[in-house]
């Protein structure tokens, strides 16, 4: 048997602190501190606690070529076996030759990661930053941090709202221009937290939104296997790697359910229904933010990382460019919705794991970054919105 270390591995010395009565009675701080070593690897679902012997072994077995396991088994048999079971070491054994299913799955995930050209820190942050089953709205309520006043009371004052880099007397004032139609459109752009869930969105309006935001407007072909798309938003490298997976709630002529949007055909591709009722899944997807879950259509923004990393292989800026892509798409969605008299939102507070399972996505292949949505605004503001100028909600 031959073995090697997994492709990407970070070790973290993490300190835990807890109350220690004996320390307190002895006149000390009353705090007990302990240090643990954690192995962090993006091909695994969670961090792995290891001991000193395993830590040293991982530092001595490389991630490149396969090496014979026999010398290590003679001196560190138990540690090697445990690290193989936990996916930090991998064995070369082929399917059916005695390796168990868990070890085969660890090797498969590691090999897929090696072929994906991720920059290692980005892969780690993306994989381990995902949520599952979290109700962020309930958590904010429980922590009494739902309003600006709550935040000020709990956290103190934030950093200043503006930065001043010089003497005010030295500033050069710029002429303010009168608002045109575009400025008035920008003024009406506000995150919607009050959707009218009872009023169906017309199919032509829904289709126009998708056409504006996600559809390919033109193509550039460099042979049959190399195609670049032109859309209404910029994209890193012109690659347009981000896909739109839809949760359709209330659109005329479209059955409620899950869909993938095809940007060239301008068409919906139906997907299997989620395990939960659609309304519950929508709320789960946006981590309990029920004010967003009521939108008529929600779009999961999920990059195909291989599309971007085909050009930017192991590049330190590639993941950042994909985050920018999601921002560009959501802003186009905001402006398009506002122009059509609709409300819109975008949030990165999402339960990625639950979304991945529902749509059949892999976190390091096409895992989601954000969810945006649109639909009719409600007639009453039941949930507070940030509209200080009263452009959306009249302030009588």
N, C-alpha and C positions, 0 to 999 in steps of 0.2 A: 504494500500500500504506500502511496505517495501523498504528501500533504503540502499545504501552503496556507499562509495567513489570508484572511479576506482582503479585498482590494482596498477598502477605505476603512480606517480604524483610528479613533481618537480615544485617548485615555484621560479621564478627569478625576483628580483627587477632590472629593466632595466632603466638606465638613458638616457634620450634624451636631446641633446643640440642643440640649434638653435640661430640664430642672434636676438638680442634684441636692437633695435635702442634707446629706452628710457634709457636702461642701459648704452649704449655707450655715449649718450649725458650727462648723469649724471656723467661721468668720471669713470665709472666702466668698466668691461671687455667686455661688449657688448654681453654677452652670456646668454641665458635663459636656465635654466636646469629644467627638470621635471622628476618625477619618476613614472614608471608604474609597476604594478605587472602582470606577465605573467605566466599562467599555462601551463606546458609542459607535455604532456602525449603521450606515443608511440602508443596508440590505435587510436589516432586522427590524422587527416591529417595536422593540423597546430597548432601553439601556440594559446592560448586563453587569451585575456586580461580580468582581473577580478578586482573588486573593493575591498576595505578593508573588507566589510561585507562578501563577498563571500570567501575571503581568510581565514577569521577567521572560517567561517562555515566549509570549507574543512578541517581545522585543528581539528575540533571537531567530525566529522563523520568518522568513521574508514572504512578501505577497506576490513575487514574480513567478519564477519557475517552480515546478513541483520538486519536492525533495523527499528522499526516502524517510519513512516514518520510523523504521526499525531503531535507529540510534536514540531517538527521542523516547520511544516506548520503553527502552531498557532502563531509562533513568527517570522518566516523567509519565509513566503509563496512565495513571489516574488523571493527571492534569490534561494530557492530550485527549483522552476520551471525553472528558467534560467539555473541553473547548470545541471539540468536533460536534458534540451534541447541541451546543449552544450557538454554533454557526460562526464562531470567531476563527477557528481553524476549519479547513475544508479538505476533503479527501478526493482523490482523483477517480475513485471507483465508479464504474459505469452502472446504469440502472440494471438491476437483476443480478449483480455479482456479489450481493451480500450487504451492501450499504443500506441502512434503513431509510424510510421515506423522509424523515425529518432532515437527515444529512443531505439527501439528494435535493430537497427543496432549498436548503441553504446554499448549496452549490449552484443551483439553477438561478437563484436570485442574484448571487454574487457575479455570475457570468453575465447576466443581463446588465448589471450595473457597469461592469467593465466595458461592455460594448456601447454604452449610452453616452460616453464622453462628458460626464458631469465634472464640473470643478468640485473637488472633494468637500470643501466647507459648505458650498451651496447645497450639495446633495444631503449632507447631514442636517443642516438647518431646515430644509424643506421636509424631509421625512419625519423628523422628530418634533416639528412645530405643528403637526396636524392634531385636530380635535376629533373626539368621538363622543356622541351622546351628551354633549354639554348644553345646558340651558343658560346662556349668558345673560339673558334678561332676568331670570330668577336669581342668578348669582349677584347681579348688580343690585337688585332689590334687597336681597338678604344682607348685603354689605352696606346698604344705605348709600349707594353711589350712583343713583339714577339721574339726578339733576345736577346742574352746574353748582347750585348752592350746596348740594351734598358733597360734591367733589372738593369744593373750597373748604368745607368744614372738616372733611376727613384727611385731606392731603395738604392743607395749607394753600397759600397762594401759588399759582403757576409761575413759570418764568415770564418776563415781560411780554406783552402782546406785540411789541415792535422792538427792533434793534436800532439804536442810534450810533452811528460810527463817526461822529464829528460834531463840531459846534453848530448849533441851529442857525446861527447868524451866517454861516458859510454855505448853507444850502442854496441850491439854484432851483427856484420854484418853476414848475412846468405849467404851461397853459392847459386848463381843463377844457375839454371839447364838449359840445352839446351831444346828448345821447341820440343815436340813430336807432334804427329798428334792431340791429344786432345787439346793441347795448341793452335795449329794452328786453330782448330775449334772454340775455345773460342775467338780468336782474330778476327775471321770473324763474330762473333755474334754482330749485331748492329740493333737498331730499324729501321725498314723500313718505310719511308715516301713517297716512290715513287714506287707504284705498277703498273704493266703493265695491265691495265684494259681490253685491247683488246685481250689478249692471254689467252685462256682457260687453266685451270689447269687440267691435266689428272686425270681421276677417280682413277687409282691405287695410284697415289701420294697423292691425297686427302684422300683415305682410309688408307694409311699407316700412315699419320699424325694423324688421329683420333685413329688408333689402338695403336700407340706409346704413345699418350698423355692421352687419356681418357678411353681406353678399359680396362676391367678387364682381368688380365693375369691368375688369378686362384681364387678359392673360398674356403672358410672354412665355413662349415655348422655346426651349433650347433642346430640341430633340423630343421624342415621345416620353422620356422618363424624367425630364427636368422642366418643371413648369413653375412660374412665378405669377402670383395673383396681385392685382391692383385693387385696393379697397379704399374706403373713405377715411381710413385712419392710418397713421404711420405704423411701421413695424420694424423691429430690429433686423437689419439685413434684408429688408423687404420679403421676409420669409412667411409672415402671417401664419405663425404656428398655432395660434390659439383657436380652439374649437368652441362652439356654443352648444351646450346640452340644455334642453329646455324642460321646465316644469310648467305645463300649460294648465291653468286653473279654470279660466272662464273666458273663452274666445269663441265667438260664433263660428260654427262650421268646423271646429277642431275638437275632437274628443279629448276630454281632460286626461292627462297622462304625461309620460316621459317621451322626449323626442331628441334626436340629433338633427341639427340644422345643416343641410348641404349647401355650402356657399356658392358653388358653381351652378347647380341645378335650381337653386332657390326653392328648396323643397324640404319638407319635414320627413324624417325617417323614424317611424314609430319604434319604441323600445319596450321591453317587458315592464309591466307595472311594478312599483316598489312593494316591498313586503308590508309596509304600513299603508293605511288609507292616505290618499294623495294630500289632503289638507295637513295631516299629521307629519307626513314626510317633508312637505314644504317648510313647516315650522322647524323640524329637526335639521333640515339642510342649513337654515340660517340661524342655527343655535338658539332657538327659542324666541327670536325677535318676531313676534307675531304680527307686528305692524308691517313688516316686510313680507311675511308669508301670505298675506291677503292680496298681494299683487296679482293681476290677471295672468301675467307670464313672467317667469323667472328664468334667467339665463346663467348657467354655470360656465364660467370662463376657465377652460382647461387646456393648457398648452400641450402640444405634442412635442416633448422635449427633444426627441431625436431630430425633428425638423430643424430646430434652432441649432442644436449642437452638431449637426452635420457640417455646418460652416464654422461654428465657434466651438471647436473641440477642446474640452478641458479649460475653457476660457473663463477668467475670473469675472468678466462682466456679462456673460451670456444670460445668467439667471436674472440679473438686474434688468436687462433689456426686456425680458419676458414680463417682469413686474410692470414695467413702463407700458408694454403693450396692453395689459389688462386695464391700466389707467386710461390709455387713449380710447379704448373701446367703450369704457363706461362713460367717459365724457361725451363721446359722440351719441351714446344712448340718451344721456341726460338732455342734451341740446335738441335732439330729434323729438323726444317725448314732449319737451316743453313747447316746441313749435307746434306740435299737434294737439296741445291742450291736455296732455297727460302728465301724470306724476311718474317719478323715477327714483331709483335708489341703487346704491352699490354698497356691499359690505364684504370685508375679509374675515369677519367673525363668523366662521362657518364650520360645520362638522365635516371635515374633509373625508374622514374614513367612512361615514354613513353615505355620503354622496358617491364615493368610489364604488361601494358595494352595490348601490342601486343602479348605477350606470355601467357597471362592469369596467371600471377604470383601474389602472395600476398607478400607485403614487409616484413612481419615478419614471413612468412612461407618458402618462397623460393625466396626472393628478391635478385637481382644481386649485386655483389661486383665489378666486373671489366669486360672488354671486351678485348679479344685478337684475333689475326687473322694472316693469312698467305697467301702467294701467290707469283707469279712471280714478281721479281724486274723489274722495268722499265730500259730502256737502258740509260736514262738521269736523272740527279738529278735536278728535278724542285723545290722540296722542300728540304731545308737544312737538312742534317743528321749529327749525331755526329760520325764521323769516322776519328779522328785526325791522326791515323797511316796509313790511306790510304789502309786498308785491303780490303774494299769493293769497294770504288771508287778510281781509280788511281788518284794520284796527280802529273800530268805531269808539 
